[in-house]
Amino acid sequence: MSDFPTTARVVIIGGGVVGTSTLYHLAKAGWSDCVLLEKNELTAGSTWHAAGNVPNFAGSWAVMNMQRYSATMYRTLGQDVDYPMNYHVTGSIRLAHSKERMQEFERVAGMGRYQGLQMDICTPAELKDMHPFMETHDIMGGMWDPLDGDIDPAQLTQALAKGARDTGGQIERFCPITGLDRDGDEWIVKTAKGDIRCEYVVNCAGYYAQRVGEMFKPFGGRTVPMVVMSHQYFLTGQLPELEAWTKEKGHKVPLLRDVDISYYLRQDKNGLNLGPYERNCKAHWVTPDDPMPEDFSFQLYPDDLDRLEFYMEDAMARVPLLGEGGIERNINGPIPYAPDGLPMIGPMPGVKNAFEGHSFTFGIAQGGGAGKVLSEWIMHGETELDMWAVDPRRYTDYTDHDYCLAKALETYGHEYAMHFPHHEWPAGRDKKHGPLHDKLVEQGAVLGAYNGWERANWFAKPGDDTSEESTQTWDRSGPWEVRVKEECESVRDGCGVIAITGFSRLKVEGPGAKDFVDSLTASQLPKPGRISLAYFADSRGRILTEMSAMVHGDDEVGLITAAVAQWHDAEILKRKAPEGITITDHTKEVEAILVTGPKARDTLAPITEGHDLSAPWLSVSLDGKVAGRDAALVRVSFAGELGWEIHCAVADAPAIYDALMDQGATPFGMYALNALRIEKGYRAWKGDLSTDYSLLEGGLDRFVKLDKPQDFPGKAALQNERQQGVKKRFVTLTVDAGDADAPYMSTLWHGDEVVGETTSGAWGYRVNKSIALGMLRVDLTTPGTEVEVEIFGNRYKATVEEDRPLWDPTNERIRA
């Protein structure tokens, strides 16, 4: 028995599959001085009652990468650590009842092929051959993943624990954490067995993550945005017919998912396991009269089979054999849900040297990859692949309990839902309204949520279909299309106005504030009175973020960034800020209104005082009035036309907006802005701009100043890359597309070779073409080169365009 450790490099809280995987990956990488604390026995939380399915399928590129890594790792883990494990790679079938579902399968199969996974689209007859007990008369087809399967969660966790211990990791069971303190840069983790001093603390506490998160609040933490849901599945008795088939074939039947109905059905020994995600789902421990117990280890909720009745009946019609086994055992246990159903893996918002790896709804499938990702965050402060999809900082101040509960119920009940590009999920809305909200609604705005802020996506006219059903399509066409086209034309020909509510606004102040920001960015900061884009890189020169910078003096810099980047970008600055430098957030104090189009100057002139409307592009005018209200004018336009952003106090925005309307301006929404920006080749954060690409690969060379005296992050890597040359490069493509434009991470082909991927796609209404931005193998980036882009299983010709905007290539209209 080893002595209780009093010091460690890392302390991990929680002994489920994610905590043990993190310890295993740290120890394997040489960080052996790490300790895992578990208040009960390993696997005592969601892990012990998990069904143990291990799919590769994911609609998210990052999550698919993580699950693919897990499945690959698990296939050799037992051998690697010398621990026996039951891992059945049975393959899986997903059924499709609609054209839209088949399109989703084609898209995911395309992403899978790019990642080296063979996922096949099958006919009903082919599926029937694989699973003879299944009825297929009412389906369109499906998807076959030969590498899907199931694993014993307890054995998996114990194997990871053994592997961690064998390489120096330490595990303390029956050791609840009682509190936290700090001493300088060190954490003091208080436990029932004694204190441990460490550099890093990791919250892997599963469905207890919110409770553990409360301990971090004195050190800058927040309430963890999650809810505990009740998930049920049941096991039938043994089925002789299934047993005979298995014996004859030498393997189990494939795992079956009827995603349009919302359940999985798999073989368990010689019986069946049915697990629905029911619409009439239930959360636990969400009201004062149902408090979370101190310890729920190895416990279950009472059976609640009435909730499952519809799904059981449907599954028995699909696989009649299911009805012959009876219910032998029902499992109804707690699983954590983040609002979007994806886990939180990465830096803990607001807390230095603290990380999170929790809220896994598919923890067994993702646990292996999560341990890899989390260990990379801890050891290097960055990950091999861009993991924004699961970054805890994607949630900010709007995620109160009501929001988390509403979203968890919605997400659980639509676990297998398709996430269409024009669909906005209705739960948890209206968390943050800008000052123009009511006016926009009166004008017909159809709204979307951006970091909790309600913005206009498009403006409907009387008689337009704004139903949720109308958005259930992957195609570009829908009730919005004619309006988006009109909005783009109004910006092209006249003057359009859009409220960009919720721009993240950060102020860096203190002695040497300008030099501090300069030391973090690869770009040159602008002179006072000007604005410019500043790009920030990680240590490998990859794109961390993009901010608009305004220098107000040596001791004050203003930064504006994407709404959803609010906490992410603030932490880039805060984690590096020396004593005397403060970073403050002013997002809620200022509204931004973009006025843009060839008639923008004519629209502004009658209502503007003290601003020089002939000042050049990228100029900033801080002192003046618009519609009699104090407002700054910034001469930029993400729409790629003559334009200004009006920055004003929140209370003054309605009067300014009314004055613009009185001058004849036309409102437009985010869909139109996206179409307009893509015609200019302007990048979007976490699509075109992500840590999957370096600044040079991203075609941002003109913003990278390698001759700066400052040794900014990534400088050495970028210098080396400039000498060696990039292997892939950012391009603009015009696509002979069909009914849909290229989604994020659509594969680019050249003959039979995969040569790149798209990072965003949309129809350009000014150039009347489908456009994709993407990354392409560098030898194919010569203008005029033809490649193909795969969109929902079909390949379409795509042509590489000149490295300049498709619309107004010389920027004459912007500079007018």
Rosetta blueprint (number, residue, H / E / L):
1 M L
2 S L
3 D L
4 F L
5 P L
6 T L
7 T E
8 A E
9 R E
10 V E
11 V E
12 I E
13 I E
14 G L
15 G L
16 G L
17 V H
18 V H
19 G H
20 T H
21 S H
22 T H
23 L H
24 Y H
25 H H
26 L H
27 A H
28 K H
29 A L
30 G L
31 W L
32 S L
33 D L
34 C E
35 V E
36 L E
37 L E
38 E L
39 K L
40 N L
41 E L
42 L L
43 T L
44 A L
45 G L
46 S H
47 T H
48 W H
49 H H
50 A L
51 A L
52 G L
53 N E
54 V L
55 P L
56 N L
57 F L
58 A L
59 G L
60 S L
61 W H
62 A H
63 V H
64 M H
65 N H
66 M H
67 Q H
68 R H
69 Y H
70 S H
71 A H
72 T H
73 M H
74 Y H
75 R H
76 T H
77 L H
78 G H
79 Q H
80 D H
81 V H
82 D L
83 Y L
84 P L
85 M L
86 N L
87 Y E
88 H E
89 V L
90 T L
91 G L
92 S E
93 I E
94 R E
95 L E
96 A E
97 H L
98 S L
99 K H
100 E H
101 R H
102 M H
103 Q H
104 E H
105 F H
106 E H
107 R H
108 V H
109 A H
110 G H
111 M H
112 G H
113 R H
114 Y H
115 Q L
116 G L
117 L L
118 Q L
119 M L
120 D E
121 I E
122 C E
123 T L
124 P H
125 A H
126 E H
127 L H
128 K H
129 D H
130 M H
131 H L
132 P L
133 F L
134 M L
135 E L
136 T L
137 H L
138 D L
139 I L
140 M L
141 G E
142 G E
143 M E
144 W E
145 D E
146 P L
147 L L
148 D L
149 G L
150 D E
151 I E
152 D L
153 P H
154 A H
155 Q H
156 L H
157 T H
158 Q H
159 A H
160 L H
161 A H
162 K H
163 G H
164 A H
165 R H
166 D H
167 T L
168 G L
169 G L
170 Q E
171 I E
172 E E
173 R L
174 F L
175 C L
176 P L
177 I E
178 T E
179 G E
180 L E
181 D E
182 R E
183 D E
184 G L
185 D L
186 E E
187 W E
188 I E
189 V E
190 K E
191 T E
192 A L
193 K L
194 G E
195 D E
196 I E
197 R E
198 C E
199 E E
200 Y E
201 V E
202 V E
203 N E
204 C L
205 A L
206 G H
207 Y H
208 Y H
209 A H
210 Q H
211 R H
212 V H
213 G H
214 E H
215 M L
216 F L
217 K H
218 P H
219 F H
220 G L
221 G L
222 R L
223 T L
224 V L
225 P L
226 M L
227 V E
228 V E
229 M E
230 S E
231 H E
232 Q E
233 Y E
234 F E
235 L E
236 T E
237 G L
238 Q L
239 L L
240 P H
241 E H
242 L H
243 E H
244 A H
245 W H
246 T H
247 K H
248 E H
249 K H
250 G L
251 H L
252 K L
253 V L
254 P L
255 L E
256 L E
257 R E
258 D E
259 V L
260 D L
261 I L
262 S L
263 Y E
264 Y E
265 L E
266 R E
267 Q E
268 D E
269 K L
270 N L
271 G E
272 L E
273 N E
274 L E
275 G E
276 P E
277 Y L
278 E L
279 R L
280 N L
281 C L
282 K L
283 A E
284 H E
285 W L
286 V L
287 T L
288 P L
289 D L
290 D L
291 P L
292 M L
293 P L
294 E L
295 D L
296 F L
297 S L
298 F L
299 Q L
300 L L
301 Y L
302 P L
303 D L
304 D L
305 L H
306 D H
307 R H
308 L H
309 E H
310 F H
311 Y H
312 M H
313 E H
314 D H
315 A H
316 M H
317 A H
318 R H
319 V L
320 P H
321 L H
322 L H
323 G H
324 E H
325 G L
326 G L
327 I E
328 E E
329 R E
330 N E
331 I E
332 N E
333 G E
334 P E
335 I E
336 P E
337 Y E
338 A L
339 P L
340 D L
341 G L
342 L L
343 P L
344 M E
345 I E
346 G E
347 P E
348 M L
349 P L
350 G L
351 V L
352 K L
353 N L
354 A E
355 F E
356 E E
357 G E
358 H E
359 S L
360 F L
361 T L
362 F L
363 G H
364 I H
365 A H
366 Q H
367 G H
368 G H
369 G H
370 A H
371 G H
372 K H
373 V H
374 L H
375 S H
376 E H
377 W H
378 I H
379 M H
380 H H
381 G L
382 E L
383 T L
384 E L
385 L L
386 D L
387 M L
388 W H
389 A H
390 V H
391 D L
392 P H
393 R H
394 R H
395 Y L
396 T L
397 D L
398 Y L
399 T L
400 D L
401 H H
402 D H
403 Y H
404 C H
405 L H
406 A H
407 K H
408 A H
409 L H
410 E H
411 T H
412 Y H
413 G H
414 H L
415 E L
416 Y L
417 A L
418 M L
419 H L
420 F L
421 P L
422 H L
423 H L
424 E L
425 W L
426 P L
427 A L
428 G L
429 R L
430 D L
431 K L
432 K E
433 H L
434 G L
435 P L
436 L L
437 H H
438 D H
439 K H
440 L H
441 V H
442 E H
443 Q L
444 G L
445 A E
446 V E
447 L E
448 G E
449 A E
450 Y E
451 N L
452 G L
453 W E
454 E E
455 R E
456 A E
457 N E
458 W E
459 F E
460 A L
461 K L
462 P L
463 G L
464 D L
465 D L
466 T L
467 S L
468 E L
469 E H
470 S H
471 T H
472 Q L
473 T L
474 W L
475 D L
476 R L
477 S L
478 G L
479 P H
480 W H
481 E H
482 V H
483 R H
484 V H
485 K H
486 E H
487 E H
488 C H
489 E H
490 S H
491 V H
492 R H
493 D H
494 G L
495 C L
496 G E
497 V E
498 I E
499 A E
500 I L
501 T L
502 G L
503 F L
504 S E
505 R E
506 L E
507 K E
508 V E
509 E E
510 G L
511 P L
512 G L
513 A H
514 K H
515 D H
516 F H
517 V H
518 D H
519 S H
520 L H
521 T E
522 A L
523 S L
524 Q L
525 L L
526 P L
527 K L
528 P L
529 G L
530 R E
531 I L
532 S E
533 L E
534 A E
535 Y E
536 F E
537 A E
538 D L
539 S L
540 R L
541 G L
542 R E
543 I E
544 L E
545 T E
546 E E
547 M E
548 S E
549 A E
550 M E
551 V E
552 H E
553 G E
554 D L
555 D L
556 E E
557 V E
558 G E
559 L E
560 I E
561 T E
562 A L
563 A H
564 V H
565 A H
566 Q H
567 W H
568 H H
569 D H
570 A H
571 E H
572 I H
573 L H
574 K H
575 R L
576 K L
577 A L
578 P L
579 E L
580 G L
581 I L
582 T E
583 I E
584 T E
585 D E
586 H L
587 T H
588 K H
589 E H
590 V E
591 E E
592 A E
593 I E
594 L E
595 V E
596 T E
597 G L
598 P L
599 K L
600 A H
601 R H
602 D H
603 T H
604 L H
605 A H
606 P H
607 I H
608 T E
609 E E
610 G L
611 H L
612 D L
613 L L
614 S L
615 A L
616 P L
617 W L
618 L L
619 S E
620 V E
621 S E
622 L L
623 D L
624 G L
625 K E
626 V E
627 A L
628 G L
629 R E
630 D E
631 A E
632 A E
633 L E
634 V E
635 R L
636 V L
637 S L
638 F L
639 A L
640 G L
641 E L
642 L L
643 G E
644 W E
645 E E
646 I E
647 H E
648 C E
649 A E
650 V H
651 A H
652 D H
653 A H
654 P H
655 A H
656 I H
657 Y H
658 D H
659 A H
660 L H
661 M H
662 D H
663 Q L
664 G L
665 A L
666 T E
667 P E
668 F L
669 G L
670 M H
671 Y H
672 A H
673 L H
674 N H
675 A H
676 L H
677 R H
678 I H
679 E H
680 K L
681 G L
682 Y L
683 R L
684 A L
685 W E
686 K L
687 G L
688 D L
689 L E
690 S L
691 T L
692 D L
693 Y L
694 S E
695 L L
696 L L
697 E L
698 G L
699 G L
700 L L
701 D H
702 R H
703 F H
704 V L
705 K L
706 L L
707 D L
708 K L
709 P L
710 Q L
711 D L
712 F L
713 P L
714 G L
715 K H
716 A H
717 A H
718 L H
719 Q H
720 N H
721 E H
722 R H
723 Q H
724 Q H
725 G L
726 V L
727 K L
728 K E
729 R E
730 F E
731 V E
732 T E
733 L E
734 T E
735 V E
736 D L
737 A L
738 G L
739 D L
740 A L
741 D L
742 A L
743 P L
744 Y L
745 M L
746 S L
747 T E
748 L E
749 W E
750 H E
751 G L
752 D L
753 E E
754 V E
755 V E
756 G E
757 E E
758 T E
759 T E
760 S E
761 G E
762 A E
763 W E
764 G E
765 Y L
766 R L
767 V L
768 N L
769 K E
770 S E
771 I E
772 A E
773 L E
774 G E
775 M E
776 L E
777 R E
778 V H
779 D H
780 L H
781 T L
782 T L
783 P L
784 G L
785 T L
786 E E
787 V E
788 E E
789 V E
790 E E
791 I E
792 F L
793 G L
794 N E
795 R E
796 Y E
797 K E
798 A E
799 T E
800 V E
801 E L
802 E L
803 D L
804 R L
805 P L
806 L L
807 W L
808 D L
809 P L
810 T L
811 N L
812 E H
813 R H
814 I H
815 R H
816 A L
